[in-house]
Structure formats: structure tokens, C-alpha cells
Amino acid sequence: MKQYLQMTADELKAELNAVDNEYNAFAAKGLSLNMARGKPGPDQLDHSSALLTIVGDKNDVFSENKVDCRNYGGLDGLDESKTLFSAMLDVPADNVIVGGNSSLNLMFDFMAQGMFSGFDGEPWMKQGEVKFICVTPGYDRHFAICEYFGIKMLPVAMLSDGPDMEEVERLVKDPNVKGMWCVPKYSNPTGTTYSDEIVKRIAALKPAAKDFRIMWDNAYAMHFLDADNDDKLLSILDECEKAGNPDLAVMFSSTSKITFSGGGIAAIAASKHNLDLIKARMTIQTISGDKLNQLRHARMFPNPEALREHMKKHAASLKPKFEVVVNTLQSELGDLGIISWTEPKGGYFVSADTLPGCAKRVVGLCKDAGLVLTGAGATYPYGNDPLDNNIRIAPSFPPVDELKTAMKLFTVAVKKATLEMLIEQ
Ligand SMILES: Cc1ncc(COP(=O)(O)O)c(C=O)c1O
């Protein structure tokens, strides 16, 4: 088929007529489909069913060091749960704190600490306007934390191998820029893994703010789609140490998409100095985490191989879904020159870019025909996608059959929105 941008006005109108018929047929079906958030499918949750019974009775509640996991104590987590994250994140176990069920919660608390208490200096909020670098498109909940604290967000473009570092290096000269959000592996939503060069450049940053912190959200460290083709990410803590910046980066992760979402365990990995600052705050916040859940997880994954084998089960659940997304985009829209998309090797999302000015309309059309997508703009600070062209596709939750219908509808909506826009112009 001819590319839309090469069609005459009459050809565009005829095509819109045909696409309208397709769209109306979808709308008449009364569909109720959802590709809005990166939730694991029920089959993926079943992969971790052993966790429900792995700590069986009252004689079974002791850690390797004979800690009674039913009781208070052990603020920074059980040793064996630290070992688990050490393998996951490629950091020494001594650099790990294991917390509660959510890494987002740990990130929120760390940002609150920066704002209200500070890191080796005045609280951020007492130093004038606080600004943060946000790689875009990015994770909406990071942006929501900044908005909550009134932190001004500075968008920096995600390039093919990580953030636009020239722009980052320029921005960190401002002492009011206090940090940067990064999802360095299988990034949300583009699926990008930062190259070695980018990791080294981030680790070597010399921010004007001495209390600058990189929020290294390694949520998808283990989330390959093909175990033999897993991206390798350099260890940011090692690189920071080598660059003479040991306290620059703080890493966060969780098992939310390894075991149970909302029922997993989360961790921070950082330099000893940063861990001391964090523990000083945590001592006020809580008496101890849920060590029973830490114990369950440590038993479920006694070694890195067990964890890797488990992640292969997730990959087997997810890969066919990513294939449906990418294959449908290719077969329905590949020749039309109206959309580009990422083909991630891991993570939970595909990021699609329509022609400028079409994303909101596509999401609206899908919604009206019974398919909920992540809101257009959500992948940008303040919900403001300057080109109105980015859409995050989250294929993990719906079963494959539903996903096929959802993706077909999505492609019809992309055609319709684009044709309407071109005809109006
Ligand atoms: C980049 C990223 N970080 C963090 C989270 C949430 O993690 P948790 O469940 O550990 O709070 C998500 C969930 O989608 C995510 O995509």
C-alpha cells in the first residue's frame, strides 16, 4: 500500500472511509480490553505459587543465622535476602538493604529524605528551587514523585543507547539540579539498556550540587525475553567508585515482577556512606521489615541459577505477547510510514511513536472502542508530551487472544487518527 504521506487528498479520504468501517465494527463489539499497566498475567503469578507454602510451620521460620523471622529486628534485612539481591544486581551483599514490598516506596522515601533532611548538607527544599533530570519517555510514577514534592522536572531525551549525555552534562552544572531518574535496563517504556559508555559517563558526572543523587531504578534487571540474548548492564556502583564518585548513585529494585506484584520484596544497593544515611532515617521509620517474606524469597531462590531458571518461565509467558505486538504493528502499519516502535529484548513495554499530534487521539479512539491504554502524555513530566506522539504499550496482562484483538484495534485507531490529522492539514 502507498504510504499515507504520499497519498492525494482523495486517496486519504477513501482510505479513511474504509478505516472508519473497520473502526466502527470494533466499536460495535462492546470490547473490554486493557493494555494500560505493566501487570504480570495470572499465568506468571502461578510461576511463584511455591512461595505460598515455602515457610510451612513454626519450626520453619528461622533464617540461616537462626533469626526468628516472626519477630522484630534486622532493620536492613535478612542476610540471605541480601545475597539474593546481590546476585540480581551484581553488587556485594554488604551494600544491600532489603526493605518492604515496594521499590517505589523506597524511592519515595529516599526523595523525601533529600527534600526534608538532605544528604550531608542542607535539605534540598531549603536550597531554593529543586530540579531533577527526567529521561523521557520515562516512568510516570517517577515523575509523580517529583510533582508531589514540587520538584521541577527537566526532560532529557532517551537516545538509542541511553540518555542524551551532552544535555545531562550541561544540566548538572546547575547546583539546584539535585538528581536524575534512570531505568537503566529494559527501560520503561522504550526497553533501552544503557551502553557501557553511557554508564561510565553517568558515573563520571561532576554535578555542581554536592548532594546530587542518581536514582538508578533497576526494576528490570532480570527480565529478559530470551535468556541467551540478555543485555549486559555495567554495575553503576563499581563505575562510580572507579570514577571517584562512590556516593553518586543509589540503586533500587524489587521482585515485584519476579514473584508477586505488591507481595514481593524490594531493595536498595548503595555505598556504605549512603546506606548509613538511609539506615539512620529507616531507624525512625520502622522497627523492621517483613522478614518472613524475605525468608520465603531467599528459600525460593537459593542461588543465582534458580533465579535465572525462574525468569525463563516469565520469558516464556511474555515473549509470545511481545511478538503479537511487534508482528501486528509490522503487518498492519509497517508499510504506511506513520509509526515507529521499539523491539525490546526484555522488560514490560513497547514504546510507539506516531506522527506528531496523533497520540492523544489514538488513545481516545481505543478507549471509545473498549481498549484502555496508558494515557497519552503519561511518559513525560507533567503528562505533557511536547509532540503528542508517544504511546506506551503494556502487553503483559491480557491473554494472547485478547491481545491480538487489542493490537488490531490499536492499529486501526492509529490509521484513523493519522488520516484525520492529514486530511485536516
Ligand atoms: C521502572 C519501574 N520502577 C518501579 C516499578 C514499581 O516497582 P515496585 O513494585 O517494586 O514498587 C515499576 C512498575 O511498573 C517500574 O516500571
The ligand as an SDF file (V2000), in Angstrom:
LIG
                    3D

 16 16  0  0  0  0  0  0  0  0999 V2000
   10.6530    1.3360   36.2900 C   0  0  0  0  0  0  0  0  0  0  0  0
    9.8010    0.8220   37.3980 C   0  0  0  0  0  0  0  0  0  0  0  0
   10.1850    1.0060   38.6650 N   0  0  0  0  0  0  0  0  0  0  0  0
    9.4370    0.5700   39.7010 C   0  0  0  0  0  0  0  0  0  0  0  0
    8.2290   -0.0610   39.4810 C   0  0  0  0  0  0  0  0  0  0  0  0
    7.4090   -0.4800   40.6590 C   0  0  0  0  0  0  0  0  0  0  0  0
    8.1420   -1.3320   41.4500 O   0  0  0  0  0  0  0  0  0  0  0  0
    7.6470   -1.8580   42.8700 P   0  0  0  0  0  0  0  0  0  0  0  0
    6.5090   -2.7700   42.6510 O   0  0  0  0  0  0  0  0  0  0  0  0
    8.8550   -2.5190   43.4250 O   0  0  0  0  0  0  0  0  0  0  0  0
    7.2560   -0.6610   43.7050 O   0  0  0  0  0  0  0  0  0  0  0  0
    7.7810   -0.2730   38.1720 C   0  0  0  0  0  0  0  0  0  0  0  0
    6.4870   -0.9110   37.9130 C   0  0  0  0  0  0  0  0  0  0  0  0
    5.9410   -0.8910   36.8500 O   0  0  0  0  0  0  0  0  0  0  0  0
    8.5810    0.1940   37.1050 C   0  0  0  0  0  0  0  0  0  0  0  0
    8.2080    0.0330   35.8260 O   0  0  0  0  0  0  0  0  0  0  0  0
  1  2  1  0
  2  3  1  0
  2 15  2  0
  3  4  2  0
  4  5  1  0
  5  6  1  0
  5 12  2  0
  6  7  1  0
  7  8  1  0
  8  9  2  0
  8 10  1  0
  8 11  1  0
 12 13  1  0
 12 15  1  0
 13 14  2  0
 15 16  1  0
M  END
$$$$
